Amino acid sequence: MNNSVIIDAIRTPFGRYKGALRDIPANQLLATALQGVIDRSGVDKSCIDDVVAGVVTQIGEQAADVARQSSLLAGFPTSVPAVTLNRFCGSGQQAVHFASQVVEAGDANYMIACGVESMTRVAMLSDMTIGKPYTGFEPMGEALLNKYPLVHQGVSAELMADKWGISRRDVDDFAIHSHLKAQHAKQAELQKEIVPVAGLNANGEPMLLTQDEGVRAVVDPDKLASLKTIFRPTGGGVVTAGNASQLSDGAAALIIANKDIAIADGFTPKARFVARVVVGSDPVLQLDGPIEATKRALKKAGLSVADIDWFEINEAFATVPLAWIREINPAIEKVNPWGGAIAHGHPLGATGAGLMAKSIAGLEATGGQFALQTMCIGLGMATATIIERI
């Protein structure tokens, strides 16, 4: 089997909803990331065999194979094909899996795995509603809903809190620490995976966004505690806008290559793939998949929790990593060391690729060897990847 390696990995800063990146269509935002990873790596665009992109809400500006649109905008030769996929929040990470699997199968020497989402310009769930108010899962049909009483992910996040006995204070404390860790990384300029993007400030004036926009330098615990629970407004709930991921705009891209060919071409790989996993889980509880995905990835890699130096678990809702921590029992300081989606945001299709770029930068910054990334996914799924720094 051919060995697949990551030559380079970058992401844009994640912009706040209606923030600095609000005027950039998804195809242009992804084109910026594609150009960024080419510039950073030095790989010639004509060497790329295919571009695989994750995009979740594929309607309007994010319809019609955004990967192909973006590669053309970025000046790739017309001979370089591109494809867009959707595995909900795991789309960017799945793009990484597919790209590396294509290389290992021997069907390509150089691939780009990437992802993008402009949640400002293309509203989440608008592909289900098609211009109508969102009322639930009716578009999926009675047959499926009679078999599985599907609920909003926020309701599932509350079910996670119930099952694992997670309190409102637990989730709020987790959210505060996410911002604190992200702010430290921001101030120390640790996140070398980020490439600047030209955007607009609040007054509509041109500016250069160099770091994640949603990170708060200070979080008031009292104000956080005063926020209303969204999915159990009458009481007993824990999920609020302050302890869930932010709506965001962003893109990310990785170059994945055949190890021997890349080295022969003069490139120095940054990391190799040790394990790739995707699992299905209860579509109603929906968010506990990362627990099983992590266990399977560790078993496949022949590693223990103690062997992992850097964990990235997507903070879709604070209840997800908190339940995962209770089951996996990692060293807490190794979990999302630079904060997570509660602080820096979650631009759906981009997040999986962005967290991979972040993990590589984290391993390089700390001298770590192994990183494990996992994400919960809608309708009960999860992805997990273990990489080793070279």
PyMOL commands that set and color helices and strands:
alter all, ss='L'
color gray80, all
select helices_A, chain A and resi 26-41+45-47+60-62+66-73+88-105+126-129+138-140+142-147+153-164+168-187+221-226+259-264+289-301+305-307+319-328+332-334+341-344+348-366
alter helices_A, ss='H'
color red, helices_A
select strands_A, chain A and resi 4-11+15-16+50-54+82-85+110-118+197-200+206-209+248-258+271-280+310-313+370-377+381-389
alter strands_A, ss='S'
color yellow, strands_A
deselect
rebuild
show_as cartoon
